[in-house]
């Protein structure tokens, strides 16, 4: 049985992953067992457990404004922490799967392909792209530019003029294991639609709101992703 180590297992996606039945043996180390800010801690845990894969989920995400308020924390957890993971995996030739975000794309025209230019719209996305830069140096890796959220939709309001390609965590996980042996960059998400239309399917009480061009919220109007590469890989696997 092949072994997978998952960092950030206490997060929203990691919590769903823990309950998913798979043919792999999956370990979810605590921060005390594997601290991404300490290279020696990562090395020790990898040496002890000898994984075939490492899925890197650990990092800083919400609230989005924290990446403006505390850039040191954003840099440490999303860039330096990821760089440490890359270093340790490269030393042992462990396959690395890094969860990035579709927000690395400019978010103006939508339907972004993996070969399209990137231009993050906020500090969170910049920090994830910083992590991508380190992962790109290591060829035994897979970068997933994911567009996902927890089920049910947690917010009481949803934008009716903002497009995205959301999929729920439990929809993402089966796809993850079917492409786990791929390399390079792959967009990972669901059907392109307005966020309100996505949200109301599972939350009938969600209220419709609109994003203004003058809004202080640094959110793109259309960060939807093209999934043709993903679908091709899924058919193959």
CORRAHU-V196747 format. One record per residue. N is the residue number from 0. RES is the residue in one small letter. SS is DSSP state (H for helix, E for strand, C for the rest). Layout:
BEGIN
<<N | RES | SS> <N | RES | SS>>
END
This chain:
BEGIN
<<0 | x | C> <1 | x | C> <2 | x | E> <3 | x | E> <4 | x | E> <5 | x | E> <6 | x | E> <7 | x | C> <8 | x | C> <9 | x | C> <10 | x | C> <11 | x | H> <12 | x | H> <13 | x | H> <14 | x | H> <15 | x | H> <16 | x | H> <17 | x | C> <18 | x | C> <19 | x | C> <20 | x | C> <21 | x | C> <22 | x | C> <23 | x | C> <24 | x | E> <25 | x | E> <26 | x | E> <27 | x | C> <28 | x | C> <29 | x | C> <30 | x | C> <31 | x | C> <32 | x | C> <33 | x | C> <34 | x | C> <35 | x | C> <36 | x | C> <37 | x | C> <38 | x | H> <39 | x | H> <40 | x | H> <41 | x | H> <42 | x | H> <43 | x | H> <44 | x | H> <45 | x | H> <46 | x | H> <47 | x | H> <48 | x | H> <49 | x | C> <50 | x | C> <51 | x | C> <52 | x | E> <53 | x | E> <54 | x | E> <55 | x | E> <56 | x | C> <57 | x | C> <58 | x | C> <59 | x | C> <60 | x | C> <61 | x | C> <62 | x | C> <63 | x | C> <64 | x | C> <65 | x | H> <66 | x | H> <67 | x | H> <68 | x | H> <69 | x | C> <70 | x | H> <71 | x | H> <72 | x | H> <73 | x | H> <74 | x | H> <75 | x | H> <76 | x | H> <77 | x | H> <78 | x | H> <79 | x | H> <80 | x | H> <81 | x | H> <82 | x | H> <83 | x | H> <84 | x | H> <85 | x | H> <86 | x | H> <87 | x | H> <88 | x | H> <89 | x | H> <90 | x | H> <91 | x | H> <92 | x | C> <93 | x | C> <94 | x | E> <95 | x | E> <96 | x | E> <97 | x | E> <98 | x | E> <99 | x | E> <100 | x | E> <101 | x | H> <102 | x | H> <103 | x | H> <104 | x | E> <105 | x | C> <106 | x | C> <107 | x | C> <108 | x | C> <109 | x | C> <110 | x | C> <111 | x | E> <112 | x | C> <113 | x | C> <114 | x | C> <115 | x | C> <116 | x | C> <117 | x | E> <118 | x | C> <119 | x | C> <120 | x | C> <121 | x | C> <122 | x | H> <123 | x | H> <124 | x | H> <125 | x | H> <126 | x | H> <127 | x | H> <128 | x | H> <129 | x | H> <130 | x | H> <131 | x | H> <132 | x | H> <133 | x | H> <134 | x | H> <135 | x | H> <136 | x | C> <137 | x | C> <138 | x | C> <139 | x | C> <140 | x | E> <141 | x | E> <142 | x | E> <143 | x | E> <144 | x | E> <145 | x | E> <146 | x | C> <147 | x | E> <148 | x | E> <149 | x | C> <150 | x | C> <151 | x | C> <152 | x | C> <153 | x | C> <154 | x | C> <155 | x | C> <156 | x | E> <157 | x | E> <158 | x | E> <159 | x | C> <160 | x | C> <161 | x | C> <162 | x | E> <163 | x | E> <164 | x | C> <165 | x | C> <166 | x | E> <167 | x | E> <168 | x | H> <169 | x | H> <170 | x | H> <171 | x | H> <172 | x | H> <173 | x | H> <174 | x | H> <175 | x | H> <176 | x | H> <177 | x | H> <178 | x | C> <179 | x | C> <180 | x | C> <181 | x | C> <182 | x | C> <183 | x | E> <184 | x | E> <185 | x | E> <186 | x | E> <187 | x | E> <188 | x | C> <189 | x | C> <190 | x | C> <191 | x | C> <192 | x | E> <193 | x | E> <194 | x | H> <195 | x | H> <196 | x | H> <197 | x | H> <198 | x | H> <199 | x | H> <200 | x | C> <201 | x | C> <202 | x | C> <203 | x | C> <204 | x | C> <205 | x | C> <206 | x | E> <207 | x | E> <208 | x | E> <209 | x | C> <210 | x | C> <211 | x | C> <212 | x | C> <213 | x | C> <214 | x | C> <215 | x | C> <216 | x | C> <217 | x | C> <218 | x | C> <219 | x | C> <220 | x | C> <221 | x | E> <222 | x | C> <223 | x | C> <224 | x | E> <225 | x | C> <226 | x | C> <227 | x | H> <228 | x | H> <229 | x | H> <230 | x | H> <231 | x | H> <232 | x | H> <233 | x | H> <234 | x | H> <235 | x | H> <236 | x | C>>
END
